[in-house]
Amino acid sequence: MAGNSDRYVIRELKEDEVRKFFDMLLEFADYINARETVSNTQDALHRDLFGDTKRCYCLVAERIEDGVLAGYSLYFPGYSLFKGAILHINHLFVREQYRGNGVGTLLYKAVAKKAIDQDCQALDLLVHQSNKKAMEFYERMGAFNQMEGVGRHRMRLTRKRMKDLVKT
Ligand SMILES: CC(C)(COP(=O)(O)OP(=O)(O)OC[C@H]1O[C@@H](n2cnc3c(N)ncnc32)[C@H](O)[C@@H]1OP(=O)(O)O)[C@@H](O)C(=O)NCCC(=O)NCCS
């Protein structure tokens, strides 16, 4: 693993850190030139992470010496009828100035440990085909491209289209 990772601790996001987390999420959106596609809000994120119905969970990497948040991994439970329980990572992100220190590896391993502890059979995430460095990073950790050559596509129904659908 890259050096310096012992200067970071991986822990759960705290409830009073949602704003900081949201700022990192926007940093990630800017990094992939997708800021205009972010329609989630801090309030909704707060509800989904800390409300009565928890929809997702967030681990952050904190730099021990000054408490700065260097990155995050957001994950949530899913299910495969063929395989059983699965955890999905929605983003794994390390802020640019903290990359190459092993922080991404620590975050990925920490979610893998959650998946094992929760008796999950797989840990999935989506990565854009143009993001070769990230693909290599996951492959080095042992992940494989599940979609390659299988001709499967993920079909999304947006909220508006869902509403249209249930109206008819
Ligand atoms: C992918 C990412 C999480 C890795 O985090 P990290 O803390 O830099 O990872 P580590 O230090 O544990 O490992 C470093 C490896 O990550 C790889 N990597 C992947 N994307 C990278 C990037 N944009 N910049 C630097 N390294 C990157 C490098 O190949 C590096 O390997 P090397 O040390 O042999 O050069 C981080 O680079 C990142 O946030 N990238 C931008 C967001 C992204 O693409 N996320 C993945 C899609 S969900």
PDBQT file of the ligand as one rigid body, heavy atoms in Angstrom, charges set to zero:
ROOT
HETATM    1  C1  LIG A 201      -9.510   6.109  -7.083  1.00  0.00    +0.000 C 
HETATM    2  C2  LIG A 201      -9.146   6.780  -5.747  1.00  0.00    +0.000 C 
HETATM    3  C3  LIG A 201     -10.319   6.617  -4.781  1.00  0.00    +0.000 C 
HETATM    4  C4  LIG A 201      -7.924   6.098  -5.166  1.00  0.00    +0.000 C 
HETATM    5  O1  LIG A 201      -7.607   6.733  -3.933  1.00  0.00    +0.000 OA
HETATM    6  P1  LIG A 201      -6.103   6.948  -3.483  1.00  0.00    +0.000 P 
HETATM    7  O2  LIG A 201      -6.122   7.354  -2.055  1.00  0.00    +0.000 OA
HETATM    8  O3  LIG A 201      -5.360   7.810  -4.404  1.00  0.00    +0.000 OA
HETATM    9  O4  LIG A 201      -5.609   5.442  -3.627  1.00  0.00    +0.000 OA
HETATM   10  P2  LIG A 201      -4.344   4.736  -2.995  1.00  0.00    +0.000 P 
HETATM   11  O5  LIG A 201      -3.348   5.729  -2.536  1.00  0.00    +0.000 OA
HETATM   12  O6  LIG A 201      -4.839   3.742  -1.997  1.00  0.00    +0.000 OA
HETATM   13  O7  LIG A 201      -3.803   3.957  -4.241  1.00  0.00    +0.000 OA
HETATM   14  C5  LIG A 201      -3.182   4.711  -5.259  1.00  0.00    +0.000 C 
HETATM   15  C6  LIG A 201      -3.566   4.166  -6.572  1.00  0.00    +0.000 C 
HETATM   16  O8  LIG A 201      -4.833   4.662  -7.014  1.00  0.00    +0.000 OA
HETATM   17  C7  LIG A 201      -4.800   4.798  -8.421  1.00  0.00    +0.000 C 
HETATM   18  N1  LIG A 201      -5.617   5.944  -8.860  1.00  0.00    +0.000 N 
HETATM   19  C8  LIG A 201      -6.839   5.814  -9.442  1.00  0.00    +0.000 A 
HETATM   20  N2  LIG A 201      -7.323   7.001  -9.788  1.00  0.00    +0.000 NA
HETATM   21  C9  LIG A 201      -6.384   7.912  -9.447  1.00  0.00    +0.000 A 
HETATM   22  C10 LIG A 201      -6.308   9.325  -9.574  1.00  0.00    +0.000 A 
HETATM   23  N3  LIG A 201      -7.299  10.033 -10.132  1.00  0.00    +0.000 N 
HETATM   24  N4  LIG A 201      -5.209   9.953  -9.094  1.00  0.00    +0.000 NA
HETATM   25  C11 LIG A 201      -4.221   9.251  -8.505  1.00  0.00    +0.000 A 
HETATM   26  N5  LIG A 201      -4.230   7.911  -8.365  1.00  0.00    +0.000 NA
HETATM   27  C12 LIG A 201      -5.306   7.239  -8.826  1.00  0.00    +0.000 A 
HETATM   28  C13 LIG A 201      -3.362   4.958  -8.834  1.00  0.00    +0.000 C 
HETATM   29  O9  LIG A 201      -3.177   4.027  -9.867  1.00  0.00    +0.000 OA
HETATM   30  C14 LIG A 201      -2.554   4.631  -7.620  1.00  0.00    +0.000 C 
HETATM   31  O10 LIG A 201      -1.716   3.575  -7.919  1.00  0.00    +0.000 OA
HETATM   32  P3  LIG A 201      -0.107   3.799  -7.831  1.00  0.00    +0.000 P 
HETATM   33  O11 LIG A 201       0.148   4.104  -6.374  1.00  0.00    +0.000 OA
HETATM   34  O12 LIG A 201       0.422   2.503  -8.297  1.00  0.00    +0.000 OA
HETATM   35  O13 LIG A 201       0.145   4.955  -8.731  1.00  0.00    +0.000 OA
HETATM   36  C15 LIG A 201      -8.814   8.283  -5.908  1.00  0.00    +0.000 C 
HETATM   37  O14 LIG A 201      -7.765   8.408  -6.817  1.00  0.00    +0.000 OA
HETATM   38  C16 LIG A 201      -9.975   9.133  -6.386  1.00  0.00    +0.000 C 
HETATM   39  O15 LIG A 201     -10.744   9.621  -5.579  1.00  0.00    +0.000 OA
HETATM   40  N6  LIG A 201     -10.043   9.342  -7.682  1.00  0.00    +0.000 N 
HETATM   41  C17 LIG A 201     -11.040  10.248  -8.229  1.00  0.00    +0.000 C 
HETATM   42  C18 LIG A 201     -12.454   9.745  -8.035  1.00  0.00    +0.000 C 
HETATM   43  C19 LIG A 201     -12.658   8.416  -8.692  1.00  0.00    +0.000 C 
HETATM   44  O16 LIG A 201     -12.300   8.229  -9.844  1.00  0.00    +0.000 OA
HETATM   45  N7  LIG A 201     -13.241   7.485  -7.925  1.00  0.00    +0.000 N 
HETATM   46  C20 LIG A 201     -13.520   6.152  -8.423  1.00  0.00    +0.000 C 
HETATM   47  C21 LIG A 201     -14.809   6.054  -9.118  1.00  0.00    +0.000 C 
HETATM   48  S1  LIG A 201     -16.161   5.722  -8.025  1.00  0.00    +0.000 SA
ENDROOT
TORSDOF 0
